[in-house]
Amino acid sequence: MKDIQLLTTHDQLKTLSDPFRSQLLLRLMEKPMTGQQLSEVFDLSRARIHYHLKELEKNDLVHIVKKEEKNGIVQKFYQSVSRGFVADRSLLPHTEEMSESIRQMMINMLDRSQRRVLSAPEEALHEGTGSQDPTDWKYLSASFEFKATEADFKAWQKKYFALMEELNDIQKQTPSPDAKTYYFHSLGIQVDEPLFEKKSEEES
């Protein structure tokens, strides 16, 4: 599976702008699944699942990675072709579909993060040390808002991804028997209005 795949056709954008298909694709980024397995996850008929799978496959967003025979029936395992997607500049005339496909992927990633939080073990939610310093906690949960130029934001983002690569390199080393799996979800997006009310200098 590639890390990032370019979307190069208008049909790909339209496919991903469908809320359910983007949700389906996100599931198939996690692991290969059959139409039957997906129908059980989403509580939908196999016919409906297969219709959407065919649309994703037709637009080169998923592919069949293996086949298994069970009780005389060949089961096809589908997987996303990439862990992430970005629209090619050639699709800029279709800004509405481009925005909608990105929006749907973000929303479904939030849904996936919610599922991960709900399934997290109890020990993951204990602060452990009882410290009031968030950097001492066993989990990371925070939201921030700030003003910056687009250039400053992109420069900071490069540093952020470099840090994530550093964390990824740690897991490539000989794994410790004490190692645990950590899930990260990052979201940074320009908004119209601030969410948090700022104190004036007189109040602070």
C-alpha positions as CSV (number, residue, x, y, z in Angstrom):
1,M,0.0,0.0,0.0
2,K,1.3,3.4,-0.9
3,D,1.5,6.2,1.7
4,I,0.0,8.9,-0.6
5,Q,-1.9,8.4,-3.9
6,L,-2.7,11.3,-6.3
7,L,-6.3,11.7,-7.3
8,T,-6.1,12.5,-11.0
9,T,-9.7,12.2,-12.3
10,H,-13.0,14.0,-11.7
11,D,-14.7,10.6,-11.2
12,Q,-12.3,9.8,-8.3
13,L,-13.2,13.0,-6.6
14,K,-16.9,12.4,-7.0
15,T,-16.5,8.8,-5.6
16,L,-14.7,10.1,-2.5
17,S,-17.2,12.9,-2.0
18,D,-19.8,10.2,-1.2
19,P,-19.9,10.0,2.6
20,F,-20.4,6.2,2.7
21,R,-17.7,5.4,0.1
22,S,-15.1,7.5,1.9
23,Q,-16.1,5.7,5.2
24,L,-15.7,2.4,3.4
25,L,-12.3,3.4,2.0
26,L,-11.1,4.4,5.4
27,R,-11.9,0.9,6.8
28,L,-10.0,-0.6,3.9
29,M,-7.0,1.5,4.8
30,E,-6.8,-0.4,8.1
31,K,-6.8,-3.9,6.7
32,P,-8.1,-6.1,3.8
33,M,-11.7,-7.1,4.2
34,T,-14.3,-9.0,2.2
35,G,-17.7,-7.8,1.2
36,Q,-19.3,-10.1,3.7
37,Q,-17.1,-8.7,6.5
38,L,-17.9,-5.1,5.5
39,S,-21.7,-5.9,5.4
40,E,-21.5,-7.1,9.0
41,V,-19.5,-4.0,10.1
42,F,-21.9,-1.6,8.5
43,D,-25.1,-3.7,8.9
44,L,-25.9,-3.4,5.2
45,S,-26.7,-6.0,2.5
46,R,-23.7,-7.6,0.6
47,A,-25.3,-6.3,-2.6
48,R,-25.1,-2.7,-1.5
49,I,-21.5,-3.2,-0.2
50,H,-20.4,-4.8,-3.4
51,Y,-21.9,-2.0,-5.5
52,H,-19.8,0.6,-3.6
53,L,-16.7,-1.6,-3.7
54,K,-17.1,-1.9,-7.5
55,E,-17.3,1.9,-7.8
56,L,-14.1,2.3,-5.6
57,E,-12.3,-0.4,-7.6
58,K,-13.4,1.0,-11.0
59,N,-11.8,4.3,-9.9
60,D,-8.6,2.7,-8.8
61,L,-9.1,3.5,-5.1
62,V,-9.2,-0.1,-3.9
63,H,-8.0,-3.4,-5.3
64,I,-8.2,-7.1,-4.5
65,V,-5.2,-8.2,-2.6
66,K,-6.0,-11.9,-2.1
67,K,-8.7,-14.6,-2.6
68,E,-9.7,-17.4,-0.3
69,E,-12.0,-20.3,-1.0
70,K,-14.4,-21.2,1.8
71,N,-17.2,-23.7,1.4
72,G,-16.8,-23.6,-2.3
73,I,-17.2,-19.8,-2.4
74,V,-14.3,-17.6,-3.5
75,Q,-13.9,-14.7,-1.1
76,K,-12.2,-11.5,-2.3
77,F,-10.3,-9.3,0.1
78,Y,-10.3,-5.7,-0.8
79,Q,-7.8,-3.1,0.4
80,S,-7.3,0.6,-0.2
81,V,-4.5,1.3,-2.7
82,S,-3.1,4.0,-0.3
83,R,-3.1,5.2,3.3
84,G,-4.0,8.7,2.1
85,F,-5.1,10.6,-1.0
86,V,-4.4,14.1,-2.3
87,A,-6.0,15.8,-5.3
88,D,-3.7,16.6,-8.3
89,R,-3.5,20.3,-9.3
90,S,-5.1,19.4,-12.6
91,L,-8.4,18.9,-10.7
92,L,-8.5,22.6,-9.5
93,P,-11.4,23.4,-11.8
94,H,-13.5,21.0,-9.7
95,T,-12.9,22.7,-6.4
96,E,-16.4,21.9,-5.0
97,E,-15.9,18.1,-5.4
98,M,-12.3,18.4,-4.2
99,S,-13.4,20.2,-1.0
100,E,-16.2,17.8,-0.4
101,S,-14.1,14.7,-0.8
102,I,-11.4,16.0,1.6
103,R,-14.2,17.1,4.1
104,Q,-15.7,13.6,4.0
105,M,-12.4,11.9,4.6
106,M,-11.7,14.2,7.6
107,I,-15.1,13.5,9.1
108,N,-14.7,9.7,8.7
109,M,-11.3,9.9,10.3
110,L,-12.9,11.6,13.3
111,D,-15.3,8.7,13.4
112,R,-12.5,6.2,13.4
113,S,-10.7,8.1,16.2
114,Q,-13.9,8.0,18.2
115,R,-14.0,4.2,17.8
116,R,-10.4,4.0,18.9
117,V,-11.1,6.0,22.0
118,L,-14.1,4.0,22.9
119,S,-12.2,0.7,22.6
120,A,-9.1,2.0,24.5
121,P,-8.1,0.0,27.6
122,E,-8.9,1.5,31.0
123,E,-5.2,1.9,31.8
124,A,-4.7,4.1,28.8
125,L,-7.1,6.7,30.4
126,H,-5.4,6.9,33.8
127,E,-3.1,9.9,34.2
128,G,-0.7,7.6,36.2
129,T,1.3,10.2,38.1
130,G,-1.6,12.5,39.1
131,S,0.5,15.4,37.7
132,Q,-1.2,18.6,36.5
133,D,1.4,18.8,33.7
134,P,-0.2,17.2,30.6
135,T,3.3,16.1,29.4
136,D,3.3,13.6,32.3
137,W,0.0,12.0,31.3
138,K,-0.2,8.6,29.6
139,Y,-2.4,10.0,26.8
140,L,-2.4,13.0,24.5
141,S,-5.6,15.0,24.2
142,A,-5.6,18.7,23.4
143,S,-6.9,21.3,21.0
144,F,-5.2,24.6,20.1
145,E,-6.0,27.7,18.1
146,F,-3.5,30.2,16.8
147,K,-2.9,32.8,14.1
148,A,-0.1,32.3,11.6
149,T,0.7,32.9,8.0
150,E,0.2,30.0,5.6
151,A,4.0,29.9,5.1
152,D,4.6,29.7,8.9
153,F,2.0,26.9,9.2
154,K,3.6,24.9,6.5
155,A,7.1,25.3,8.0
156,W,5.8,24.1,11.4
157,Q,4.0,21.2,9.7
158,K,7.3,20.0,8.2
159,K,8.8,19.9,11.8
160,Y,5.7,18.0,13.0
161,F,6.0,15.3,10.4
162,A,9.7,15.0,11.1
163,L,8.9,14.3,14.7
164,M,6.4,11.7,13.6
165,E,9.0,10.1,11.5
166,E,11.3,10.0,14.5
167,L,8.6,8.2,16.5
168,N,8.2,5.8,13.6
169,D,11.9,5.1,13.6
170,I,11.6,4.0,17.2
171,Q,9.3,1.2,16.4
172,K,11.7,-0.1,13.7
173,Q,14.2,-0.8,16.4
174,T,14.2,-4.0,18.4
175,P,10.8,-3.9,20.1
176,S,10.8,-3.8,23.8
177,P,8.6,-6.3,25.7
178,D,7.1,-3.2,27.4
179,A,6.2,-1.5,24.1
180,K,2.5,-0.5,23.7
181,T,0.6,0.6,20.6
182,Y,-0.3,4.3,20.5
183,Y,-2.9,5.8,18.1
184,F,-2.5,9.3,16.9
185,H,-5.0,11.5,15.0
186,S,-3.9,14.9,13.9
187,L,-6.2,17.6,12.4
188,G,-5.2,21.1,11.5
189,I,-7.4,23.3,9.4
190,Q,-8.1,27.0,8.7
191,V,-11.4,28.1,10.2
192,D,-13.5,31.3,9.8
193,E,-13.9,32.3,13.5
194,P,-12.0,31.4,16.7
195,L,-13.6,28.9,19.0
196,F,-11.9,30.0,22.2
197,E,-12.5,33.5,23.4
198,K,-9.3,35.4,24.0
199,K,-8.8,37.4,27.2
200,S,-8.0,41.1,26.6
201,E,-4.8,42.5,28.1
202,E,-6.9,44.4,30.7
203,E,-8.4,41.1,31.9
204,S,-5.2,39.1,31.9
